[in-house]
Amino acid sequence: MKKIDLLLLKSFIGPFIITFFIALFVFIMQFLWKYIDDLVGKGLETNILLELIFYLSVTMVPLVIPLAVLLASIITFGNLGEHYELVALKAAGISLLRFMMPLFALIVVLSFITFYFSNTILPKANLKYGALLYSIVKKRPAFNIKEGVFYDGIDGFTIKIDEKDPDNVTIRNVHIWEKMSGQKGQNLLVANEGKMYAANDSFLIFKLYDGWKYEDIKASKAEKKGHHEHLRTAFKELEMAVDISVFGFQKKDEKHFTRNPKVMSIPQLYTALDSIESKSANINKDLVNRIKPHLETIRNDSFVIAPILENPDSNLLAAHTVLEALNLTPALSRTIVGAAKDNAKSIRSYAEWATKQKDLQISQRNRFYIYIYNKFSLSFSCIVLFLIGAPLGAIIRKGGLGMPMVVSIIFFMIFHILTTIGRKLAEESAIAPFHGTWLPIYILLPLAIFLTYKSINDSALFNIDMYRNFFLRIFRRAS
């Protein structure tokens, strides 16, 4: 029996490793396709791109493992069924459930590894990945001046170069417009020839020869309207430095991303939840403190209706309004009504503010709980998807990457859709965060049990001839 268990483990580990890296590659390509516009044309160094892909790969591991488990289990049991090895094992008195036990134990260990990875390694990887991706997205496009094209990528400058030598240093027919700081107008440099090169990756040096410099002169108040003066200076050689440090890659400080629940472990998430609960309690106290003065004003003005309260049987109650019943002067009536409206508006605005703040706190609290429960549900999904994949492989009896790939993609899409739906419902407080994150398990676990039962009893669940004969019998009876 030990030899059979080892054979099964060896048959599973190979497809698992292959499908793991295939799925990881697909997810990485999906990311590159999504952010291709933010990566191209920025002159990023190779080591920065490799670092980004590495951290991206690490963040994808908890999502890729369940898919790899599903596909590898279908392939493993499909190969065994296709070569009639499952039939031989059953003929030898070994049930499919007993045959699945060593792999089931391996998947349980793998689910614990997935949980540890999600709780310990994934938050750190998300922090590194988020900071690096933000820095790349915010980075300016790479500095590139083309021949005969006006270039305005540098703040305060517009540059036009008619010709560039193959060495990318010597330039001809140069025009540089420089905006005057804090003033209207701009200065112009014109040169027949020059050199352009970078210094320390922070400055772009222009060394120009045989040209003119035109400088706008700010008109004084005494000068007439429409009068414009400028200063023209000829030069044989002129050197100008332009700051291009903004084009360099500057990594964002990781401390700006530490409040995101993606970068927190479970203890950190619970600590953040305690802070959220404390803020929620402070909102209630703040609301009471804001409304209290207005309630005191209303209580102090209660003398207006005191006569009615003291004499409920008086004719005052027959009047149309309390103010009319008290025979107050119009000025005093307007004062009372205005004060009442102001108090009502203030209380209403404070109540609306408190409601919005409470909704934000509830939404934020739900997000933190979702990340807590998701670490458990994603780990347990490895077991559920194995219990779906292994029976499916035994029923389909097809190995390779053809039919197993199609079936696994279908079930993984169902799993992903259910996960997304559950998350959205939990974020909107339609259902509890626990039930939202475990929604795929609620639906797929009964299916896994059903498929396991069918495979143990050798059900022809995917036999097309069985369904065709079934419908033919129905049509014959109907006719």
Number of C-alpha atoms within 10 A of each C-alpha: 8 8 8 12 16 13 11 18 16 12 18 19 17 13 20 21 14 13 23 20 16 14 19 22 15 12 18 17 14 12 13 14 11 11 13 12 11 16 18 11 13 19 16 16 9 9 9 13 14 11 14 18 17 14 20 21 19 17 22 18 19 22 19 20 25 27 27 25 31 31 31 31 30 36 33 28 28 27 21 22 20 17 14 12 13 21 18 13 15 13 10 9 9 14 15 21 13 11 17 18 12 16 20 17 12 13 22 17 13 19 23 15 14 25 21 17 18 28 20 15 16 24 21 20 20 23 22 21 23 21 19 21 21 12 16 22 14 13 20 17 19 15 16 11 16 13 14 14 11 15 17 13 17 14 12 13 17 16 20 20 20 15 16 21 10 8 7 12 13 17 23 19 17 23 19 20 18 17 17 15 9 6 10 10 14 17 18 18 20 20 24 15 19 21 18 18 14 15 13 7 13 15 16 18 17 21 18 26 19 14 20 19 16 16 18 18 15 13 14 9 7 6 9 9 9 7 8 11 11 12 10 14 11 14 14 10 13 17 12 11 15 16 15 18 13 16 18 17 18 13 14 17 11 13 9 10 16 15 12 15 21 21 23 25 21 19 11 15 21 15 12 17 19 13 13 17 14 11 15 19 12 12 18 16 11 14 16 15 11 15 18 13 13 18 15 11 13 15 10 10 14 11 11 14 13 10 14 17 12 9 11 10 10 11 10 18 15 10 11 9 10 15 19 13 16 16 10 14 11 11 8 11 15 13 12 16 12 12 16 16 12 13 18 16 12 15 20 13 13 17 17 12 14 17 15 12 16 17 15 13 18 18 15 16 20 21 21 25 21 23 24 25 17 21 20 19 20 24 25 21 24 25 25 23 28 26 26 27 30 28 28 28 28 30 25 23 23 22 21 14 14 10 16 25 17 12 18 24 14 12 18 17 13 15 21 14 13 21 20 16 16 23 26 17 16 22 22 15 15 11 15 17 27 19 17 26 30 22 19 23 23 13 13 20 17 13 16 22 15 14 22 22 15 17 21 15 11 14 13 14 14 12 11 10 10 12 13 10 11 11 12 12 12 10 10 8 8 7 6
